[in-house]
Structures are given as C-alpha cells and as structure tokens.
C-alpha cells in the first residue's frame, strides 16, 4: 500500500479543518440573517433596533459586491412580502432603495395604494429605472385615493414618464387643488409635446386662481427646453408669457427667459422693457441688462442713460459697473457731474470697477470737496478700490496739487491701498506746510513704513513743528520700529539724536517714542532724563518709565514716589507704575512682592492708588495677602475694594494651583488632571509664541518636567523655552531652550532651580498640528525653608 507523506496528510487535514470552520462561520451568519429578517418583519417602533442595524450593514456590504447583491435583494423582497407591521414594511422598502431592480417592482407595487406604506414604497420604486416601474406607478395612480395620487404624480413627473401624460393631464382640473397643482408641475418636468400642450390648454381653461400653477409649469417647461437645446420651442413659450396682458411677475420671469434664450439679440426687447407700463417689468429690465453680452449692449445702455429718470439712471450705472466694460468709462465720468445726487453717487461708485488712473483727479477732488457725505464716501471707496496699473502713482501725484484737501485725501487713499511703492512721495508730503496734510501723510506712513525707514522718520520727527504733526510722527516711528527683526535694536535711531543738542519739545517727543518702543537700551537715557531740569523732558521720561512693560524701572520709580520734593503728579505716576511693576521683577519672591505692596500702601496718600494696590494684591495666592486685604477694610473709603480683594484671595487659596495658557485657558486644567484621556491644546497650529503656565502650591526646587502628548500623536512642541519664577505671579527668567522630537518631551535642568511657577513657551512651527499636553508633570521637591501658604 502506498502511504501519503505525513506532511501532505497534515496539510489536507488542516485544509479540511479550515473549510469546516469557514462553513461554520458562514452558517452562523446565515442563521443570524434569517433571525434578523424575521425580527424585522415584526418590528415595532418601540422595539430594539439591534437586528435592523445588523441587517442594514449586511445590505450595505451586499450592495458593493455584485455577486451578493441579487441574493440580498431577493431576501429583502421576501422579507417585505412577509412583513406584518408598518415598521417592518418601511425597513424593507428602505433597503430596496439601495438594492432594488425590476425584480422588486411587484412587491413594492402592492404597497402603492396602502395609506401606511405608500410613500416609502414609492420612494423605493421611483429609483428603479425602466418601464415596469413606470407601469406600476401608472396603475396605482388609477386606484389610489387623492392624497396618495399627489406623491404618485410627483414621482411620474420626476421620472419624465411620457406614457403617463394623459393620466396626469386629466387631473389638472381636479377639485383637489393640491393634486391639480402637482399634476401641472409634473407635466412641466416631462419632455413631451403633449405635456406642453396640456399645460397650454390648462392656462386657457382654468379659473384665474388656478392659472398661476399652470404658468409656473409652463415656465419650467420652457427652461427645460432651453437647457436641452430646444431654443425655438422655449422662445415660443416665453413670448406668450411676456404678452402685455399677462401678470407682472409672469412677464418678469419671461423677460429673463427671453434674455437667456436670445442673448445679444435681446437688447431691443430689454431696452423697450425700461419703458414698460408695469413697474415690476421696468425694474427687472435693469438687472436683465447684465446678462446681455457684447460691447453693443454696453453702448446701448450708455445711449439710454439720458433718456431715463434719475432712479433708473442710477441703476443703469450699476449695470455698467457690473458689466465691467471699460468703453463705458467716458459716460460714467460724465454722469459724475449730473445734477441729481443719486446719479452722481452711482457714477462715482461705478468708477471703482471701470476707472483707471485718469479718474484719480476727479475722485480725490470729490473726496475732498463733495458736500453730501455719501458722495464723498463713494469717491473715497472707489479711490481705494481702483486696480488699474499706475493708480498709486497717479494718486501720489495729487500730493503736490495746490489744494490741501486734495493732498490730504491722496495721502489717506495711499494708506488705505497699502501703497508701499509710494513711500518716498509720502515722506516728502510729511513736510507739507499744511499741518492737516502732513499729519495725514504720517498716518499713511504709519501703515506702510518698516524699520528700514526709521532714520528718515526720526529726522522728520525732529523737524516737525506742529503738535498734531509731531504726535502723528511719533506714531509712525513706533509703528515702523515694531517691524524690526528679532535681535535688532529699533531704539538706536531714536537714541542717536538725543546725544545732540535739541529743543525740550524734540527731546520729550523722542523720549515718548522710546517709552513706547520699550527696548532695554533706552533705559539709561530715560533714567538720566527723569532728573532733567527741563519740565517737558522730565515729564516725558517719568511717564515712559511708569508705563514700561517690564520691572527694571521699579527701583527708580520708588525713589521718585518717595521724593517729597518731586511734583505731585510725578509722584503719583511713579507710584502707580511701581505698583504695576512689583510682580514683574524677575527675581522677586511672593514675600518680597507682598513687602513691596505693603510699602506702597503705606506710601499712598490717595484712595485711587490704594485701590490699585488692592486690585493687584487680589492676584496673590498667599495667606499673608488675605491678611493685608482684610486690614484695609477698616478704612470706610476702601471697604468695598478690600472686601472684593479678600474674596478673590480666599477663592485662590481654596482652589488648586492655577494653570493658564495663551490658547484655550478654560481647558488648561486638563493638563494636570492625571487623566491621559483629556488634554489641553492650542486649538490652532503651532506658529511660535504659544505658552502654558503652571503655579505650584509652594516654592520648590524644580529639577525638570515632562510634557506628555501621546494621545495626540505629533502634537509635541517643536521648540520650547522654560521660564521659572520665584513668585506665583511673574514669568521669571529663562532657564533653558530645547526642541521636542517625540510624543513625550522630557526636560531636565542642569541643576535644580528654585521657583514657584513654570512657564513653557512653544517656539517652533508645525504646519497642520496643534500643541497638546495630555499630562504635565513637574519633577521637584519642596524647599526646606519654604512654608506653606
């Protein structure tokens, strides 16, 4: 006896086992399908939908597999035939919407006259192509009640069933108005001469109140014909509907249809419509002109302008603007001198689309001198909107006209247009002898100048004589300085002239600018100038220091506030600036901050400064801050402010450590809730500058931190800077920089840093990705000498 190799026997056995398992799985699916079909046949709205969901998912699979589709369709047909409930019949009909072919027509047709299931059966049947479905719908139309006939008529119309025209036409005079209207609408959708003839007959024979539905159907038939290329047939209908004795709205629709059909040949018709006896038609004629192509149409509209009343002229000018045909420009310019204000405004508005550099003198003159505000604004809007080449140069040329108002409007327009190519002309205009023109030029410069223009702007600032002009020059210098690249010193061009002799007014102006730029290189000059003997210079320096954004000037401000010989206004300014800067000092601890607030309260002589201290004190999460606020409540003038501050501090003490962020701060707690399923995120792609800040419960030695974004894939920081603050309020000092490379970013300090708060600034860019933190962990240990707050 020949024995098969053992390996072959094992392979055959394995195949047999696999086939057996596959067969068992198929049998299980078959059993579940059969059970689900039986459940669906008896399904009620209150029953579980689990079996129906399974069955629907199997139908979707079968619909995508040609080999399984026909079998599944037969299952659904059989299921429908045996369905005993409305819910069951509805379910099987919905599945046949996806699977149904002519094989399903008989089963669906049986339900077309059933009040409960007709609509869903018709919905499925109407999607089955071919004459058998048409025949089923037509047969049901002869048997169903009037309410069901409406749906059947709609379906036959949607299918464009020509064989049903006679049946449907017989219903247009039916007493059931909704059914009659549905029949007319269906005829309008059927591509058949008989259907069109039936609609025409209905328009002649139906009573007036029924005729509107017939007219709508007639219009729909004409639109369908035009779309199908049956232009002459469509024109025949549109001409009938445009007859003078037709209702106005009917004629308006027909006019638009005639324009669509005749195109450039419709021009005489539309021009005649401008003088039609019906106001609705006259109004419709104007927008219809937009759709008549060709330069001849533009010239015809131009010729029509003087023949029309003021309102129509204004609308026609709008049509010319929308057509965008530059050949109309001379006529529009002429209309800008019309007697009627509405026509002038419309003409000026049209110049935005049709104008070129030649209209700039007209527009700047009207912008400067027109009396009606809407005419002046129309000129400005068009001046700002002109897009033809050479427009900016033409506007800049107006900076040298002999009319100050025109020069000012030209500068304003260049600003609105962002005309950086005309900056040289604006710099020259900034020296205009008319303060209003020079000020407007500086406003324009502010919008377009950059840091490279700072030397020229500072020169203009130094030579400015008028107060308003100097103020605008300061604004322009500050705006240009704001565009300086990182690492550049925008204060340098302003510091240079301060080393040379200058009037007190000029020095004060330069100091104000330095204060607004707030570059650290300006502080020595501001410190010195705060002691200047010239009142204007001293005042400007102290105000600049009092508004400085960081804490460096705090010590000098305290000295000024403490100086009994200083002017009262300067002492107040210095004290207020000092109070704001107290938490901004990089090395200040919470205790030092509170010491400084206590000293400021002692120093303050006015209620306003004491209230300022209390408002800042309310931000400190410290028991001592609460005691200080309560102590101030004994003063009747401060009671309300002190109580409000106390309440805020109590809430801070009762709450967990504070976390906040530059983006989505309301979600910041998600980063420390010990739940990796939640997260904080920026809600915007990483651009650089996004930050997250965490305040610790007490001062600690911080060794490092871990940013976990594993739940959000690539949302780790592409770059970062870590700041540690010794206080709960400040941002502190930069400890280290780095780059993130994976979902978990581990950051270790070279040595522990003492602090109360940590701020992380994201410095990289990641197109398409947020910055997310699912969990933030701080590696730290309490300071031995730090007491709990």
C-alpha positions in Angstrom: 0.0 0.0 0.0 1.3 3.4 -0.9 1.3 5.8 2.0 1.0 9.6 1.6 3.7 11.6 3.1 3.0 12.7 6.7 3.3 16.4 5.7 0.7 16.0 3.0 -1.7 14.3 5.3 -1.3 17.1 7.8 -1.9 19.7 5.1 -5.1 18.0 3.9 -6.3 17.7 7.4 -5.6 21.4 8.1 -7.5 22.4 4.9 -10.4 20.3 6.0 -10.4 21.9 9.4 -10.3 25.4 7.9 -13.1 24.6 5.5 -15.1 23.3 8.3 -14.5 26.4 10.4 -15.3 28.6 7.4 -18.5 26.7 6.8 -19.5 27.1 10.5 -18.9 30.8 10.3 -21.0 31.1 7.2 -23.7 29.1 8.8 -23.6 31.4 11.8 -24.0 34.5 9.6 -26.8 32.8 7.7 -28.6 31.9 10.9 -28.2 35.5 12.1 -29.5 36.9 8.8 -32.6 34.7 8.9 -33.3 35.7 12.5 -32.8 39.4 11.8 -35.2 39.2 8.8 -37.8 37.5 10.9 -37.3 40.2 13.6 -37.6 43.0 11.1 -40.9 41.6 9.7 -42.5 42.0 13.1 -40.6 45.2 14.2 -42.4 48.0 16.0 -41.1 51.5 16.7 -40.6 50.7 20.3 -38.5 47.6 19.7 -34.7 47.3 19.9 -33.1 48.2 16.5 -30.1 45.9 17.0 -31.3 43.3 14.5 -32.2 46.0 12.0 -28.8 47.7 12.3 -27.1 44.3 11.6 -29.3 43.7 8.6 -28.8 47.2 7.2 -25.0 46.8 7.5 -25.2 43.5 5.6 -27.2 45.2 2.9 -24.6 47.9 2.5 -21.9 45.2 2.1 -24.0 43.3 -0.5 -24.7 46.5 -2.5 -21.0 46.9 -3.0 -20.5 43.2 -4.1 -22.2 42.3 -7.4 -22.1 38.6 -6.6 -24.1 39.0 -3.4 -26.4 41.9 -4.5 -29.0 39.9 -6.3 -29.3 37.3 -3.5 -29.7 40.0 -0.9 -32.3 41.8 -3.0 -34.4 38.5 -3.1 -34.1 38.3 0.7 -35.4 41.8 1.1 -38.2 41.2 -1.3 -39.2 38.1 0.6 -38.9 39.9 3.8 -41.2 42.7 2.5 -43.7 40.1 1.4 -43.9 38.6 4.8 -43.7 41.9 6.8 -46.6 42.2 9.3 -46.0 45.6 10.7 -45.7 49.1 9.3 -42.2 49.4 10.8 -41.2 46.2 9.1 -42.5 47.2 5.7 -40.8 50.6 6.0 -37.5 48.9 6.8 -37.5 46.5 3.8 -38.6 49.3 1.5 -35.6 51.4 2.6 -33.2 48.5 1.9 -34.7 48.2 -1.6 -33.9 51.8 -2.2 -30.3 50.7 -2.3 -30.7 47.2 -3.8 -34.0 47.4 -5.9 -34.2 46.3 -9.5 -37.1 45.4 -11.7 -37.4 42.2 -9.7 -38.6 44.2 -6.7 -41.3 46.1 -8.7 -44.2 43.7 -7.9 -43.6 43.6 -4.2 -43.3 47.4 -4.0 -46.3 48.0 -6.3 -48.6 46.1 -3.9 -48.0 48.8 -1.3 -48.5 51.9 -3.5 -52.2 52.1 -2.6 -51.6 51.3 1.1 -52.1 54.5 3.2 -49.4 53.5 5.7 -46.7 52.3 3.3 -47.3 54.0 0.0 -44.8 56.8 0.5 -41.8 54.7 1.4 -42.7 52.0 -1.3 -43.0 54.8 -3.9 -39.7 56.2 -2.7 -38.0 52.9 -3.4 -39.9 52.2 -6.7 -39.2 55.6 -8.1 -35.5 54.9 -8.1 -35.8 51.7 -10.2 -35.3 52.6 -13.9 -37.3 51.1 -16.7 -40.9 50.7 -17.9 -42.0 48.2 -15.3 -41.7 50.7 -12.5 -43.5 53.3 -14.7 -46.3 50.9 -15.3 -46.6 50.1 -11.6 -46.9 53.8 -10.7 -49.4 54.5 -13.5 -51.6 51.6 -12.4 -51.5 52.8 -8.8 -52.4 56.3 -10.0 -55.7 54.9 -11.3 -56.5 53.2 -8.0 -55.1 55.3 -5.1 -57.0 58.0 -3.2 -56.5 61.6 -3.9 -53.9 62.1 -1.2 -51.7 59.3 -2.4 -52.1 60.4 -6.0 -50.1 63.6 -5.2 -47.0 61.5 -4.5 -47.5 59.2 -7.5 -47.9 62.2 -9.8 -44.7 63.8 -8.4 -42.8 60.5 -9.0 -44.0 60.1 -12.5 -43.1 63.7 -13.3 -39.6 63.3 -11.8 -39.2 60.2 -14.0 -40.3 62.1 -17.0 -42.8 59.4 -17.8 -44.3 60.3 -21.2 -46.8 57.4 -21.1 -48.4 59.0 -18.1 -49.1 62.4 -19.7 -52.8 61.7 -20.5 -53.5 60.3 -17.0 -51.7 63.3 -15.3 -53.4 65.8 -17.7 -56.8 64.5 -16.7 -56.0 65.7 -13.1 -55.2 69.4 -13.8 -58.8 70.4 -13.3 -59.4 68.2 -10.3 -61.3 69.6 -7.3 -58.4 68.7 -5.0 -56.3 71.8 -5.5 -53.0 70.3 -4.3 -53.4 67.3 -6.6 -54.2 69.6 -9.5 -51.2 71.7 -8.9 -49.0 68.7 -8.5 -50.2 67.4 -11.9 -49.4 70.7 -13.6 -45.9 70.8 -12.1 -45.3 67.2 -13.2 -46.3 68.0 -16.7 -43.7 70.8 -16.7 -41.0 68.2 -16.0 -41.9 65.7 -18.7 -40.2 66.2 -22.1 -43.3 65.7 -24.3 -45.2 68.0 -26.7 -48.4 66.5 -25.3 -47.4 67.6 -21.8 -46.6 71.2 -23.0 -49.9 71.2 -24.9 -51.8 70.1 -21.8 -50.2 73.0 -19.8 -51.1 75.5 -22.5 -54.7 74.2 -22.5 -54.9 74.5 -18.8 -53.7 78.1 -18.9 -56.6 78.9 -21.2 -59.3 76.9 -19.4 -58.5 77.1 -15.7 -60.0 79.8 -13.5 -57.7 82.7 -12.7 -56.6 81.5 -9.2 -55.6 78.1 -10.7 -53.8 79.6 -13.6 -50.7 80.6 -11.6 -49.7 77.0 -11.1 -50.1 76.4 -14.9 -47.9 79.4 -15.6 -45.2 78.1 -13.3 -45.3 74.7 -15.1 -45.1 76.5 -18.4 -42.0 78.4 -17.3 -40.4 75.2 -16.0 -41.1 73.5 -19.3 -39.6 76.4 -21.2 -36.4 76.4 -19.0 -36.1 72.7 -19.5 -36.4 73.1 -23.3 -33.8 75.8 -23.4 -31.4 73.7 -21.4 -32.0 70.8 -23.8 -31.3 73.0 -26.8 -34.9 73.4 -27.9 -34.4 77.1 -28.2 -37.3 77.9 -30.6 -39.8 76.0 -28.6 -38.7 77.7 -25.4 -38.9 81.1 -27.1 -42.5 80.4 -28.2 -43.5 79.9 -24.6 -41.5 82.9 -23.2 -43.1 85.2 -25.9 -46.6 84.0 -24.9 -45.9 84.7 -21.2 -44.4 88.1 -22.0 -47.6 89.3 -23.6 -48.8 92.7 -22.2 -51.9 91.2 -20.6 -50.0 88.6 -18.5 -49.4 89.3 -14.8 -46.3 91.3 -14.0 -44.4 88.6 -12.2 -45.1 86.2 -15.1 -43.7 88.8 -17.5 -40.6 89.4 -15.4 -39.8 85.6 -15.4 -40.5 85.5 -19.2 -38.3 88.5 -19.8 -35.4 86.8 -18.0 -36.0 83.7 -20.1 -36.0 85.7 -23.3 -32.7 87.2 -22.4 -31.2 83.8 -21.7 -32.5 82.5 -25.0 -31.8 85.4 -27.3 -28.6 86.6 -25.7 -27.2 89.7 -27.5 -30.4 89.7 -29.8 -32.5 90.5 -26.7 -31.1 94.1 -26.4 -34.1 95.9 -28.1 -36.5 93.9 -26.0 -34.8 94.8 -22.7 -34.5 98.5 -23.7 -38.1 98.6 -24.5 -38.9 97.0 -21.2 -37.3 100.0 -19.5 -40.4 102.0 -20.6 -42.9 99.2 -19.9 -46.3 100.1 -18.4 -45.7 97.7 -15.5 -43.3 98.9 -12.8 -42.1 95.4 -11.9 -41.1 94.8 -15.5 -39.2 98.2 -15.7 -37.3 97.3 -12.5 -36.5 93.8 -13.8 -35.2 95.2 -17.1 -32.2 96.9 -15.5 -30.6 93.7 -13.9 -31.5 91.8 -17.1 -29.1 94.0 -19.0 -26.2 92.5 -17.0 -26.9 89.2 -18.8 -27.0 90.5 -22.4 -23.5 90.1 -23.7 -21.5 92.3 -26.1 -20.0 95.7 -26.4 -23.0 96.8 -28.4 -25.1 96.3 -25.3 -22.8 98.5 -23.3 -23.2 101.3 -25.8 -26.9 100.8 -25.9 -27.1 101.2 -22.2 -24.9 104.3 -22.4 -27.2 105.8 -25.0 -30.2 105.0 -22.8 -28.8 106.9 -19.7 -30.0 110.4 -20.6 -33.5 109.2 -21.5 -34.3 107.6 -18.1 -35.3 109.1 -14.8 -32.8 109.6 -12.0 -33.6 106.3 -10.2 -33.2 104.3 -13.4 -30.0 106.1 -14.4 -28.5 105.2 -11.0 -29.5 101.5 -11.6 -28.1 101.5 -15.1 -24.8 102.9 -13.9 -24.7 99.9 -11.5 -25.3 97.6 -14.5 -22.4 99.2 -16.4 -20.1 98.7 -13.4 -21.1 95.1 -13.1 -20.6 94.5 -16.8 -17.0 95.8 -16.4 -16.8 97.1 -20.0 -14.3 100.0 -20.0 -15.8 101.5 -23.1 -18.5 102.9 -20.8 -15.9 105.0 -18.8 -16.5 108.4 -20.6 -20.2 108.2 -20.0 -19.8 107.3 -16.3 -17.4 110.2 -15.8 -19.9 112.5 -17.4 -22.6 111.1 -15.1 -20.5 112.0 -12.1 -21.4 115.7 -12.9 -25.1 115.1 -13.1 -27.5 117.4 -11.3 -29.1 114.5 -9.3 -27.0 113.4 -6.2 -28.2 109.8 -6.6 -26.8 109.7 -10.1 -23.5 111.3 -9.1 -23.1 108.8 -6.3 -23.9 105.8 -8.6 -21.4 107.1 -11.1 -18.6 107.5 -8.5 -19.3 104.0 -7.3 -19.2 102.6 -10.8 -15.7 104.1 -11.2 -14.4 101.6 -8.8 -14.9 98.9 -11.4 -14.4 100.9 -14.6 -11.9 103.6 -13.6 -8.2 103.9 -14.5 -5.6 106.5 -13.4 -7.3 109.2 -15.5 -10.2 109.4 -12.9 -7.9 109.9 -9.9 -8.1 113.7 -10.0 -11.9 113.6 -10.2 -12.1 111.1 -7.2 -9.6 112.9 -5.0 -11.4 116.2 -5.7 -14.8 114.8 -4.8 -13.4 113.0 -1.7 -12.1 116.4 -0.5 -14.9 118.7 -1.5 -18.2 116.9 -2.1 -20.8 118.1 0.3 -23.2 115.1 0.6 -21.4 112.6 2.9 -22.5 109.7 0.7 -21.0 111.2 -2.4 -17.7 111.9 -0.5 -17.6 108.4 0.8 -18.4 106.9 -2.7 -15.4 108.8 -4.1 -13.1 107.5 -1.3 -14.3 103.9 -1.7 -13.6 104.0 -5.4 -10.3 105.7 -5.0 -9.3 102.9 -2.6 -10.6 100.2 -4.9 -9.1 101.2 -8.3 -6.9 98.3 -9.5 -5.5 99.6 -12.9 -1.7 99.8 -13.3 -0.3 103.2 -12.4 -3.1 104.1 -10.0 -0.8 104.5 -7.0 1.5 106.8 -8.9 -1.5 108.9 -10.1 -2.7 109.3 -6.5 0.8 110.2 -5.3 0.9 112.9 -8.0 -2.1 114.5 -6.2 0.1 115.1 -3.2 1.6 118.1 -5.0 -1.6 119.8 -6.1 -2.4 123.3 -4.8 -5.5 122.1 -2.8 -4.6 121.0 0.8 -7.8 119.0 1.0 -7.0 117.0 -2.1 -3.4 116.4 -0.9 -4.8 115.0 2.4 -7.3 112.7 0.6 -4.4 111.4 -1.6 -2.4 110.5 1.5 -5.4 108.9 3.0 -6.0 106.8 -0.1 -2.4 105.7 -0.3 -2.7 104.4 3.3 -5.9 102.6 2.5 -4.3 101.0 -0.5 -1.1 100.0 1.4 0.9 101.8 -1.3 4.4 100.9 -0.2 5.7 101.8 -3.6 4.8 105.5 -2.9 6.5 105.8 0.5 9.1 108.3 -0.9 6.2 110.6 -2.0 4.6 110.3 1.4 7.8 111.1 3.2 8.0 114.3 1.2 4.4 115.0 1.9 5.1 114.7 5.6 7.0 118.0 5.3 3.9 119.8 3.9 3.3 123.3 5.3 -0.3 122.4 6.0 -0.4 120.5 9.3 -3.5 118.6 8.2 -1.7 117.3 5.1 1.5 116.4 7.0 -0.5 114.6 9.7 -2.4 112.6 7.1 0.9 111.7 5.4 2.3 110.4 8.7 -0.8 108.4 9.2 -0.3 106.8 5.8 3.4 106.2 6.5 2.5 104.5 9.8 0.5 101.9 7.8 3.3 101.0 5.3 6.7 102.0 6.7 9.1 99.4 8.1 12.2 99.5 10.4 14.5 100.4 7.5 12.8 103.7 7.2 13.4 104.7 10.9 16.3 107.1 10.2 14.3 109.1 7.7 11.2 109.1 10.0 13.3 110.2 13.1 14.7 113.1 11.0 11.1 114.2 10.1 10.1 113.8 13.8 12.9 116.1 14.9 12.0 118.8 12.4 8.2 118.6 13.0 6.9 122.0 14.3 3.2 121.5 14.8 2.0 119.5 17.8 -0.5 117.4 15.9 2.1 116.6 13.2 4.6 115.7 15.9 2.2 113.3 17.5 1.4 111.5 14.2 5.2 111.4 13.5 5.7 109.7 16.9 3.0 107.1 16.0 4.7 106.4 12.6 8.1 105.9 14.2 6.7 103.5 16.8 4.8 101.5 14.1 8.0 101.2 12.0 10.0 100.2 15.0 7.5 97.4 15.6 8.6 95.7 12.4 12.2 95.3 13.4 13.6 91.8 13.2 14.4 89.8 16.3 17.8 90.8 17.6 17.8 94.3 16.0 17.7 97.4 18.2 14.8 99.6 17.0 15.6 102.2 19.6 19.1 103.0 18.2 17.9 105.5 15.5 15.9 107.4 18.2 18.7 107.4 20.7 21.2 109.0 18.2 19.6 112.5 18.1 19.3 112.6 21.9 23.1 112.8 22.1 23.0 116.1 20.1 21.6 119.5 21.2 17.8 119.7 20.7 14.9 121.6 22.0 13.0 120.3 25.0 10.0 119.6 22.9 12.0 117.4 20.5 13.7 115.6 23.3 10.4 115.0 25.0 9.0 113.6 21.8 11.9 111.2 21.3 11.6 110.0 24.9 7.9 109.3 24.5 8.8 107.2 21.5 11.5 105.3 23.4 8.9 104.6 26.1 6.5 103.1 23.6 9.2 101.0 21.9 10.3 99.8 25.3 13.7 98.5 24.3 16.1 97.9 27.2 18.8 100.0 25.5 16.7 103.1 26.2 16.6 102.8 29.9 19.8 104.6 30.8 18.7 107.7 28.8 15.3 107.6 30.4 16.8 107.2 33.9 19.0 110.3 33.3 16.2 112.3 31.7 13.9 111.6 34.6 16.2 114.0 36.6 16.4 116.6 33.8 15.8 120.3 34.7 13.5 120.8 31.7 9.9 120.1 32.8 8.8 118.7 29.5 11.8 116.3 29.2 11.4 115.2 32.8 7.7 114.6 32.5 8.1 112.6 29.3 10.8 110.4 30.8 8.9 109.7 34.0 5.7 108.8 32.1 7.7 106.5 29.8 9.2 104.7 32.8 5.9 104.5 34.6 4.4 102.6 31.6 7.4 100.4 31.0 6.3 96.8 30.3 8.9 95.1 32.5 10.1 95.5 36.0 13.5 97.2 35.5 12.5 100.8 36.3 10.8 99.8 39.6 13.6 101.0 41.9 13.8 104.4 40.3 10.1 104.8 40.3 10.0 104.1 44.0 12.6 106.7 44.6 10.6 109.3 42.7 7.4 108.3 44.5 9.3 108.7 47.8 10.8 112.1 46.9 8.8 114.8 48.8 10.4 117.5 46.5 9.1 115.9 43.3 6.0 117.2 41.6 2.8 115.6 42.9 1.8 114.4 39.5 5.1 112.7 39.1 4.9 111.0 42.5 1.5 109.7 41.6 2.6 108.4 38.2 5.7 106.8 39.7 3.8 105.1 42.5 1.2 103.7 40.1 3.9 102.5 37.7 5.8 100.9 40.6 2.7 99.1 41.9 2.2 97.5 38.4 5.8 96.5 38.2 6.1 94.9 41.6 5.3 91.3 40.4 7.2 91.9 37.1 10.6 91.9 38.7 12.3 88.7 37.6 13.8 87.7 41.0 11.0 88.8 43.3 9.5 86.1 45.6 6.0 86.2 46.8 7.1 87.5 50.2 9.1 90.3 48.5 6.1 91.2 46.4 3.9 91.4 49.4 6.5 93.5 51.3 6.5 95.9 48.3 2.7 96.1 48.2 2.7 96.8 51.9 5.2 99.7 51.4 3.1 101.0 48.5 0.0 101.0 50.7 1.9 102.9 53.3 3.2 105.4 50.7 -0.1 106.0 49.0 -2.0 109.1 50.1 -4.9 108.8 47.7 -7.7 106.3 47.6 -7.1 105.6 43.9 -3.5 104.3 44.5 -4.6 102.2 47.4 -7.4 100.6 45.4 -4.8 99.8 42.7 -2.6 98.0 45.2 -5.7 96.0 46.5 -6.5 95.0 42.9 -3.0 93.7 42.4 -3.0 92.1 45.9 -6.1 90.1 45.0 -4.0 88.1 42.5 -1.5 86.8 45.1 -2.3 83.2 46.3 -0.9 83.7 49.8 -2.4 83.8 53.3 -0.5 87.0 54.1 -2.1 88.7 51.1 -5.5 87.9 52.6 -4.5 89.4 55.9 -3.3 92.6 54.2 -6.5 93.0 52.3 -8.6 92.5 55.4 -6.6 95.1 57.3 -7.5 97.7 54.7 -11.2 97.0 55.2 -11.2 99.2 58.4 -10.9 102.2 56.2 -14.5 103.1 55.1 -13.2 104.5 51.8 -11.6 101.2 51.0 -14.0 98.8 52.5 -15.7 97.6 49.2 -12.4 97.3 47.4 -10.7 95.4 50.3 -13.7 93.0 50.7 -13.7 92.3 47.0 -9.9 91.6 47.1 -10.3 89.4 50.2 -13.0 87.3 48.4 -10.8 86.8 45.4 -7.8 85.7 47.5 -10.0 83.3 49.5 -11.1 81.7 46.3 -7.5 81.4 45.2 -6.4 79.8 48.4 -9.3 77.3 48.2 -8.6 76.3 44.6 -5.9 74.0 43.3 -2.7 75.5 41.9 -3.5 77.9 39.0 -2.9 76.9 35.4 -3.4 79.2 32.4 -2.4 79.3 28.8 -2.3 81.6 25.8 -4.9 79.5 24.0 -8.0 77.7 25.4 -7.2 78.6 29.0 -10.5 77.1 30.1 -9.0 73.7 29.2 -5.7 74.2 30.9 -6.6 72.0 33.9 -6.9 69.0 31.6 -3.1 69.0 31.5 -2.8 68.3 35.2 -5.9 66.3 36.0 -4.0 62.9 35.9 -6.3 61.7 33.2 -4.3 60.9 29.9 -7.6 60.8 28.0 -8.1 64.5 28.4 -5.9 67.2 27.1 -5.2 70.9 26.8 -4.4 72.1 23.2 -3.9 75.4 21.4 -6.8 74.8 19.0 -4.5 76.3 16.4 -1.4 75.2 14.6 2.0 75.7 16.1 3.3 79.1 15.0 5.6 80.0 17.9 4.7 82.2 20.9 2.0 79.8 22.4 2.5 79.3 26.1 1.4 77.3 29.1 1.9 78.4 32.8 1.6 76.4 36.0 1.7 77.8 39.5 3.0 75.4 42.2 1.4 75.1 45.6 4.6 76.2 47.3 8.2 77.3 46.4 10.2 74.2 45.3 13.5 73.1 43.9 12.5 72.3 40.3 14.6 69.6 38.5 12.7 69.3 35.3 9.3 68.5 33.7 7.6 66.0 31.4 5.2 67.0 28.6 3.1 64.0 27.5 1.2 64.3 24.3 1.0 60.6 23.4 -2.8 60.7 23.0 -2.4 63.3 20.2 0.4 61.9 18.1 2.5 64.7 16.6 1.3 67.5 18.9 4.5 67.8 20.8 6.3 71.2 20.9 8.7 71.7 18.1 10.7 74.1 20.2 10.4 75.4 23.7 11.7 77.9 26.3 11.3 77.2 30.0 11.0 80.1 32.5 10.9 79.7 36.2 9.6 82.4 38.5 10.3 82.7 42.2 6.8 84.2 42.6 3.3 83.0 41.8 2.8 86.0 39.5 5.8 86.7 37.4 7.2 84.9 34.4 10.6 84.6 35.8 13.9 84.0 34.0 14.8 81.8 31.1 16.2 78.5 32.3 16.8 76.6 29.1 15.8 76.2 25.5 15.2 73.0 23.5 13.4 71.1 20.8 10.8 68.4 21.1 11.2 65.3 18.9 8.6 62.8 20.1 5.3 62.5 21.9 6.8 62.6 25.4 9.1 65.5 25.9 11.4 65.1 28.9 13.2 68.3 30.0 15.9 68.1 32.6 17.6 71.1 34.2 21.3 71.0 34.6 20.8 71.9 38.2 17.7 72.5 40.4 16.1 75.9 40.1 14.2 77.4 43.0 10.7 78.7 41.9 7.0 79.0 42.5 5.8 78.9 38.8 6.8 77.5 35.5 6.1 78.9 32.1 6.6 77.0 28.9 6.7 78.9 25.6 6.4 76.9 22.4 8.9 78.4 19.9 8.6 76.1 16.8 6.3 75.7 13.8 4.4 72.6 12.9 2.1 73.0 9.9 -1.3 71.4 10.5 -0.5 70.3 14.1 -1.7 71.8 17.4 0.4 71.8 20.5 -1.2 69.5 23.0 -0.5 68.4 26.6 -2.3 65.4 27.9 -0.3 65.3 31.2 2.3 67.7 32.6 4.5 66.5 35.4 6.9 68.7 37.4 9.9 67.0 38.9 10.5 68.9 42.1 11.0 68.8 45.9 9.9 71.4 48.5 12.4 74.0 49.7 13.4 73.3 53.2 12.9 76.9 54.2 9.6 77.4 52.3 6.5 77.5 54.5 3.1 76.5 53.1 0.9 79.4 52.0 
